[in-house]
Amino acid sequence: MTRLLPALHEGHAPIYLHQAFADALDAYEGWERGMTEPLVELEGVSVPISSVFGRMRSCSDLLPVRILEDVAAVVPERLFAFGEEHLTYADAARVLRALCVERLRNLDAG
């Protein structure tokens, strides 16, 4: 699915991919146990949120404070090293992607 998403350019994502990340984070927050994986719209295409997080795993752009606060609200502290001064989309995306994969495994198992 990441093939449908735009490539990063030297570690930087286009602004609409930043917005898709924010939308995916919102969708993750609303993802109730037992429900199928949420989708977000990106340029007219519905994309699973895990794919958005997957694409952003190598994005070196800094996380805006508002996004960082939202990530902090959903990511277990043990998985995310808060207190670092310059967290990137990649830092958050790796953890969020792993949480999505874990939830999808539990969904398949249940």
One Martini backbone bead per residue (centre of mass of N, CA, C, O) as a GRO file, in nm:
protein
  110
    1MET     BB    1   0.053   0.065  -0.016
    2THR     BB    2   0.301   0.263  -0.019
    3ARG     BB    3   0.303   0.299  -0.332
    4LEU     BB    4   0.064   0.522  -0.319
    5LEU     BB    5   0.266   0.688  -0.182
    6PRO     BB    6   0.467   0.930  -0.143
    7ALA     BB    7   0.776   1.007  -0.161
    8LEU     BB    8   1.054   1.087  -0.020
    9HIS     BB    9   1.280   1.375   0.016
   10GLU     BB   10   1.544   1.337   0.185
   11GLY     BB   11   1.330   1.281   0.442
   12HIS     BB   12   1.094   1.445   0.309
   13ALA     BB   13   0.764   1.557   0.332
   14PRO     BB   14   0.486   1.635   0.217
   15ILE     BB   15   0.230   1.815   0.345
   16TYR     BB   16   0.005   1.598   0.281
   17LEU     BB   17   0.151   1.380   0.460
   18HIS     BB   18   0.129   1.525   0.723
   19GLN     BB   19  -0.180   1.530   0.722
   20ALA     BB   20  -0.218   1.223   0.709
   21PHE     BB   21  -0.088   1.172   0.980
   22ALA     BB   22  -0.292   1.331   1.148
   23ASP     BB   23  -0.537   1.164   1.053
   24ALA     BB   24  -0.427   0.889   1.150
   25LEU     BB   25  -0.411   0.966   1.447
   26ASP     BB   26  -0.709   1.023   1.483
   27ALA     BB   27  -0.801   0.739   1.394
   28TYR     BB   28  -0.652   0.584   1.611
   29GLU     BB   29  -0.800   0.713   1.855
   30GLY     BB   30  -1.090   0.587   1.730
   31TRP     BB   31  -0.992   0.293   1.753
   32GLU     BB   32  -1.165   0.021   1.816
   33ARG     BB   33  -1.198  -0.262   1.942
   34GLY     BB   34  -1.268  -0.490   1.669
   35MET     BB   35  -1.204  -0.303   1.449
   36THR     BB   36  -1.122  -0.197   1.168
   37GLU     BB   37  -0.906  -0.041   0.990
   38PRO     BB   38  -0.846   0.264   0.931
   39LEU     BB   39  -0.906   0.530   0.702
   40VAL     BB   40  -0.753   0.756   0.470
   41GLU     BB   41  -0.735   1.042   0.280
   42LEU     BB   42  -0.530   1.050  -0.032
   43GLU     BB   43  -0.587   1.181  -0.311
   44GLY     BB   44  -0.865   0.994  -0.330
   45VAL     BB   45  -0.739   0.773  -0.135
   46SER     BB   46  -0.769   0.490   0.050
   47VAL     BB   47  -0.575   0.455   0.357
   48PRO     BB   48  -0.414   0.295   0.575
   49ILE     BB   49  -0.268   0.394   0.863
   50SER     BB   50  -0.018   0.203   0.854
   51SER     BB   51   0.087   0.320   0.583
   52VAL     BB   52   0.146   0.602   0.676
   53PHE     BB   53   0.341   0.526   0.901
   54GLY     BB   54   0.532   0.367   0.717
   55ARG     BB   55   0.622   0.606   0.536
   56MET     BB   56   0.723   0.786   0.802
   57ARG     BB   57   0.977   0.619   0.923
   58SER     BB   58   1.193   0.828   0.746
   59CYS     BB   59   1.109   1.104   0.864
   60SER     BB   60   1.297   1.410   0.946
   61ASP     BB   61   1.075   1.571   1.037
   62LEU     BB   62   0.949   1.772   1.260
   63LEU     BB   63   0.743   1.777   1.522
   64PRO     BB   64   0.483   1.922   1.612
   65VAL     BB   65   0.355   1.994   1.911
   66ARG     BB   66   0.059   1.906   1.856
   67ILE     BB   67   0.139   1.619   1.764
   68LEU     BB   68   0.302   1.532   2.008
   69GLU     BB   69   0.065   1.548   2.208
   70ASP     BB   70  -0.106   1.332   2.065
   71VAL     BB   71   0.097   1.105   2.086
   72ALA     BB   72   0.125   1.109   2.399
   73ALA     BB   73  -0.182   1.016   2.441
   74VAL     BB   74  -0.134   0.710   2.284
   75VAL     BB   75   0.154   0.647   2.383
   76PRO     BB   76   0.335   0.453   2.548
   77GLU     BB   77   0.599   0.546   2.734
   78ARG     BB   78   0.779   0.287   2.686
   79LEU     BB   79   0.786   0.351   2.353
   80PHE     BB   80   0.850   0.663   2.422
   81ALA     BB   81   1.101   0.919   2.426
   82PHE     BB   82   1.049   1.152   2.616
   83GLY     BB   83   1.243   1.465   2.620
   84GLU     BB   84   1.317   1.509   2.362
   85GLU     BB   85   1.379   1.779   2.155
   86HIS     BB   86   1.388   1.621   1.849
   87LEU     BB   87   1.118   1.508   1.711
   88THR     BB   88   1.002   1.292   1.470
   89TYR     BB   89   0.806   1.131   1.258
   90ALA     BB   90   0.965   0.868   1.279
   91ASP     BB   91   0.942   0.822   1.581
   92ALA     BB   92   0.628   0.798   1.577
   93ALA     BB   93   0.578   0.598   1.339
   94ARG     BB   94   0.712   0.344   1.452
   95VAL     BB   95   0.520   0.313   1.693
   96LEU     BB   96   0.244   0.328   1.548
   97ARG     BB   97   0.290   0.092   1.359
   98ALA     BB   98   0.330  -0.120   1.580
   99LEU     BB   99   0.048  -0.082   1.707
  100CYS     BB  100  -0.109  -0.165   1.457
  101VAL     BB  101   0.005  -0.448   1.420
  102GLU     BB  102  -0.084  -0.552   1.694
  103ARG     BB  103  -0.388  -0.502   1.653
  104LEU     BB  104  -0.416  -0.678   1.397
  105ARG     BB  105  -0.333  -0.943   1.527
  106ASN     BB  106  -0.562  -0.945   1.738
  107LEU     BB  107  -0.789  -0.942   1.529
  108ASP     BB  108  -0.710  -1.212   1.388
  109ALA     BB  109  -0.717  -1.387   1.660
  110GLY     BB  110  -1.027  -1.299   1.743
   0.00000   0.00000   0.00000
